[in-house]
């Protein structure tokens, strides 16, 4: 059967986060989808099906597990559908295990996907996180908490003082996995407000519990980070704000993730994340 690969959130052709996409996946079993995701070998592969409640149903698999939602695989999916002229510029819905979410196809095939409104969970002990990252807790931004945040998937949001420290982090992936499992999160989203290209934040993402030591662009995590930055007054505005987040630079896969928050009465009313996908490739999979 045919599958496709695309680089989502790419700043350049060598950047972004590769995702697999399989169209017309209605007749595939869960075990077949897991096998295909493992063969493709990217952090996530999306399987597109018919839906009775939305324009499309999409399921997402890592090489080892199914996950409720994946931002960069959503961008890849709708970029592929648009490139194949299955859809055009406009608004669509996708049925996922995180709920029915809106997706907008904009000019130049930029894709923006709605996420859930933020949920802020527990604040974690900095010593435990520092140990798992092989750094001292002095590397963290003192006035900001390490906190679990979700706009569809739970991540631990971790503030680091500067890019130099961020890029030098050599994690203990076994410990990161254990902490992630203990707190029922996908992984760590580590960020600094110091950036390369005058963006709003620069980050790295670790998800070894799901077979992904490091990921070059994570849409859902950056949605959660945007809400965290708003909550702790690191981005200030009244109605609507577009946020640019850099990721993947430590992996030589430069990526830019766009996030958009709508705010009323100092409350977030809508969260969107998006970007472009480049480098569409078609591959054959033998089951």
N, C-alpha and C positions, 0 to 999 in steps of 0.2 A: 504494500500500500504506500501511498505518497504521504510525506510529511514535509513541512517547511520550517526553515530556521530564519530568524530575524534578530537584529541587534536593537533592542529597545533603549530609549533614552540616550541614544548615541549622540555625542558631540561631533564625532568624525567617524569615518567608515570603520576605523579600528576600535572605536569606543563602544560604550553601551553594554548592555547585559543580554547575552544570547538567550533566546527562548525557542522552544519547539512549538509548532502548531499543527494539529491534525484536524482537517475539516471532515464533515459528514461522519462523525464518530458514533452515531446512534447504535450501531450493531456491535460495537466493541464491548467486551466484558471488562470488569475492573482489573482482572489479572492481566489481560492483554494491554490495557492502558498503562499499567505499571511496567510491563515488559518494554513497551515502546519508549516510555520515558527513560528507562534505564539504558536502552540502546542509544537513544539520542544523547543522553548523558549530560544535558544542561541542568541548571538548578531547577527549572520548571518547564514542563510541557503542558500546553492547553489543548483540551479536546472539545471541539465545538459540535453541538447537537441541536436538535429541534426542541423548542420549549412551548408549553401550553400557557405560560404566564408571562413570557418575555419574548423579545425578538430572537434571542439565542440562549441556550443553556451551555455553560462552560464549566468543565471540571479541570482541576489543576493537580498535576503530579510532579513531585521531585523524583530523583532516581530511586528513592526508598519509600516515600509516603505520599498520601493525598493530603493537600492543604486546602483550606476553605476558600482562599483567595490569593491571587498573585497579581501585583500591579504591572510588572514589566511584561508578563505573559498576556495580560489583557491588552496592553498597548500593541504587542505583536499581533494578537488575534485580530483586532479591529483594523490595524494597518494592512494586514493581509487581505481581509475582506474588502477593504476599500481599494487596494491595488488591483484586485481581481474583479472590480466593478460589481461585486455582490451587493455592496452598499455604497452610498454616496455621502456627500457632506450632509450632516444632520444629526439628530439625536436618536439614540437607540437604548435598549435595555438588555442586560444580561442576567440570567438566573444563575446564581452561585450559591455555595454552601454558606456564604456570609450574608445572603439575602439577594434581593433583586436590586441591581445597581444601574444607574444611568451612565451612558458613555456618549461623548460628543465627538464627532469627526469634524474637524475644522479645516479651513483652507490649508494648503500645502501638506495635507494629511497628518497634521498634528492631532493627536488623540488625547482627550481629557476624560478621566473616569471619576465618577462620584464615589466617595467612600462614606462609611458610616460616620456619624458624629462622634467626637472623641469621648473615650472613657478613660479616666485617670485612676490607676490602681495604686498599689502600695509603693512607698518609698523604701529603697533597699539600703542595706549597710554598705558603706563605701569600702570598708576593709575587705569584704568578701569579693566584691567586684575587682578591686585592685589586685588581689592575690591571683584571680583567674586571668588577669591581663598581664601579669608579671611587671607591674608598675607600683609606685607608691601612691597613697591616696592624695599626696600633695600635687599630683598631676591633674586632679580633677578641678573644675571651677568650684571654688569654695561655696559661693552663694547659691549655686544651683543644685537641686537634688538629683539623685539617680532614681528614676521612676519608671514603672511599667505603664505604657500608654498604648491604646489601641484605636485605630480607625477601621478595623476589620480583622486585624491580626495583632496579637499582643507582642510588643517588643520592649526590651529594657533600654531606655534612652539614657545615654551616658555622656556628660559634658567634660571635654578635655580642654586644657588651657590654650594650646596652640597646635599648629600643623606639625611642627617638628616632633613633638611628643606623640601626636596621633600616628604619624607615619612610622615612628620607631617602635610602636607596640608590637610585641611578639607574643601572641596569646598562648595560654595553656588550653588547647582546644578541648581536652578531656574535662577540665574544670568548667569551661564555658558551657559545655554540654550538660554537665551535672547541675549547674545553676539554672540553666534554661529549663531543664526537666523539673527541677524543684518548684519553680515559679510558673510552670505551664506557659512558657513564652516560646516564640519562634527563635529568638536570638537576641544579640546585642546590636544596637545602633549607636555607634560612637561618633561624636561630632565635636567640631570646634567652630567658633564664630570667626576665626581667622581663615581667609579664603585665598584662592589663587587668582580668581577672575572677578573680583568685586561682587561675589554672590552673597547670599544670606547665611550659608553654612557650608561646611566641608565635612564629609563623613566617610566612615567605613562601616560595613555590615558583616557580622559574623553569625552563622547559623549552622554550626557543626552537628547539632542534634538532628537536623534534617539532611545531613550529608553534604552540607555546603560550608566549607571552612570560611570562605570570604566571597561576597557577592559584589559585583561592580556597579549595580544600580537596583535599588529596591523601592518601588513606588509606594507600597503600603507603609513601609517604615518611614519614608520621608513625609507622608501625610501625617503620621503620628508625631514626627519631629516638629512639623510646622505648627501643630496645635500646642505642643509643649512650649515652643518658643513664644507663642501668643500668650499662653497661660502665665508664663514667668516674665512677660513684658520685655522680651528681647526683640520683638518686632511690634511696632506700634502703628495702629491705624484705626479708623472708625467703621468703614463700610466694607471695602473689598481690598484685598492685598494679594498680589502675585509674588510668590517666593521662589527663588532659584537656589537649588541645592546641588553642590558638586559631590561626585562620588566616583570611585573607580580609579582615581589618579595613582593610588599606591599600587595598583595592579597593571598600570600602563593601559587602562581601558577608560579613558576620560568620558564621563557621563554627566549630563545635566538633566535634573528632574525639576519640572515645573509644578508648583503647588499653588492652589488658589483657595483662599478662605473668604467666605462671606460672613460678616459680623453685624449683629443688631443688638443694641442695648448691652454691649460688651460681652455678648454670648455668640459663640460660633454657630451659625445656622446651616452652613454647607461647607463641605470639604471636597476639593477636586485635586487630582494628581495627573500629570501627563507629560507628554514629550513626543518625539518622533521615533520611528523605527527604520533602520537602514539595512541594506545588504540582504535582500530576500534570496534564499537558496532553496531549491527543491531537492529532496532526497528520497530514495526508495528504502522502505523498511520491510524486511522479511520476518514474518511471525512464525 
